[in-house]
Amino acid sequence: MAHRTTELIHHAYTPPAGFEAPQPGVFKASTVFFPSVAAMRSREWKDKTAYTYGLHGTPTTYALEERLCTLEGGAQCVLVPSGLAALALVALSLLKSGDEVLIPDNAYGPSKALAEGELRGWGITHQYYDPLDPQDLEAKLSSRTRLVWVEAAGSVTLEFPDVPTLVRLCKRRGVLVALDNTWGAGLAFAPFDLLPDAEPGLGVDISAHALTKYPSGGGDVLMGSVITRDAGLHLRLKLTHMRLGLGIGANDAEAVLRALPSMALRYRAHDVAARALAQWCQSRPEFVQVLHPALSDSPGHTHWKALCENGPGGAAGLFSVVLSARYDQSQVDAFCDALRLFRLGYSWGGPISLVVPYDLASMRSGWPACIQQGTLVRFSVGLEALEDLQADLAQALQVLRG
Ligand SMILES: *Cc1c(COP(=O)(O)O)cnc(C)c1O
């Protein structure tokens, strides 16, 4: 027989089939074997009936894709290395030179940066629309519009748009609608079936999701997904995904698979605590406005209520406060620095509460009419005890008052 070194590599043993355990296996591969040249030539990966190369899918990534489709009510899924890569994949798959994309003015910042940087450089134009004004979107739809982004709630300021109206406007014009579904996470509302009783089947064409946030739940994984309910649209995304080589790591896929079963419970816990803290903040004189879509005076609250309160429900774990303009930036910074349980850091969805001060003026086309003048601070509520988080805010407010 062969040399022992060779035998170690081409080992005859295969474990018995039929192993079953709670957690799917972690299959790692670049290379995938074929039993024959004929199989090599004929195998198909695009419909997930077989395996050809690690980049095209493994049992681990197929399993995660299927579970995410179930979560969001979609039919096909593409996994990418970050939430931002999910947004970029949608743009790169669907837009070409001469096309225009419409983006809400409160969109995730790096998504706007992509439009202003790479897309503009490739001759793809963009316009920002007011997320709370469907007429503004309608006026900006043109024969060059190929894609409209929707975000509900919007990043940082959390205005909640009238998603069904925005979707209907785009459908009427035959324009694809993509939702950044990171906030809703497939739990607050059903992106492909927004009004299941009143208007079955009304939904977005594409749901992009930063799995980095609630699906991962640990603040330790970067991943994104792009989910569709149309095989042709999925194929366009899948082919661009392959040509760009946007593979994900098997261990990361396993981490998300492990966290998914507890996601609804975590989302609910983040939501309950964030609502309680947001309400408490409303009673504090230092804050001139508290932004949280479930608060009755928050911008777009009625749209949130119509979509989420009677649907699957929920409102994530984020809220923002506007500190009175009588506090200057250094006082607001000192307030953020004084927080002990709320750590300074980007992203959200993990067990640790986070805080970020934002310079809203630099992020928007103009100061939004629905936001009071002042300095904006965004909180992401983790899974700590509510009383401790409230005490932390209270002691930091004492620092603010000096
Ligand atoms: C975090 C986030 C993203 C990007 O996700 P990353 O995995 O950090 O790249 C995209 N959209 C929204 C709304 C986000 O909050």
The ligand as a Tripos MOL2 file, in Angstrom:
@<TRIPOS>MOLECULE
LIG
   15    15     1     0     0
SMALL
NO_CHARGES

@<TRIPOS>ATOM
      1 C1        -25.0390   47.4940   10.9170 C.3       1 LIG1
      2 C2        -25.9080   47.7830    9.7670 C.ar      1 LIG1
      3 C3        -25.5130   47.4430    8.4740 C.ar      1 LIG1
      4 C4        -24.1590   46.8840    8.1470 C.3       1 LIG1
      5 O1        -23.8390   45.7060    8.8120 O.3       1 LIG1
      6 P1        -22.2930   45.3010    9.0020 P.3       1 LIG1
      7 O2        -22.3660   43.8260    9.2010 O.co2     1 LIG1
      8 O3        -21.7990   46.0490   10.1900 O.co2     1 LIG1
      9 O4        -21.5770   45.6610    7.7550 O.co2     1 LIG1
     10 C5        -26.3950   47.7080    7.4550 C.ar      1 LIG1
     11 N1        -27.5880   48.2810    7.6790 N.ar      1 LIG1
     12 C6        -27.9810   48.6310    8.9130 C.ar      1 LIG1
     13 C7        -29.3150   49.2750    9.0960 C.3       1 LIG1
     14 C8        -27.1550   48.3970    9.9950 C.ar      1 LIG1
     15 O5        -27.5570   48.7660   11.2100 O.3       1 LIG1
@<TRIPOS>BOND
     1     1     2 1
     2     2     3 ar
     3     2    14 ar
     4     3     4 1
     5     3    10 ar
     6     4     5 1
     7     5     6 1
     8     6     7 2
     9     6     8 1
    10     6     9 1
    11    10    11 ar
    12    11    12 ar
    13    12    13 1
    14    12    14 ar
    15    14    15 1
@<TRIPOS>SUBSTRUCTURE
     1 LIG1         1 GROUP 0 **** ****
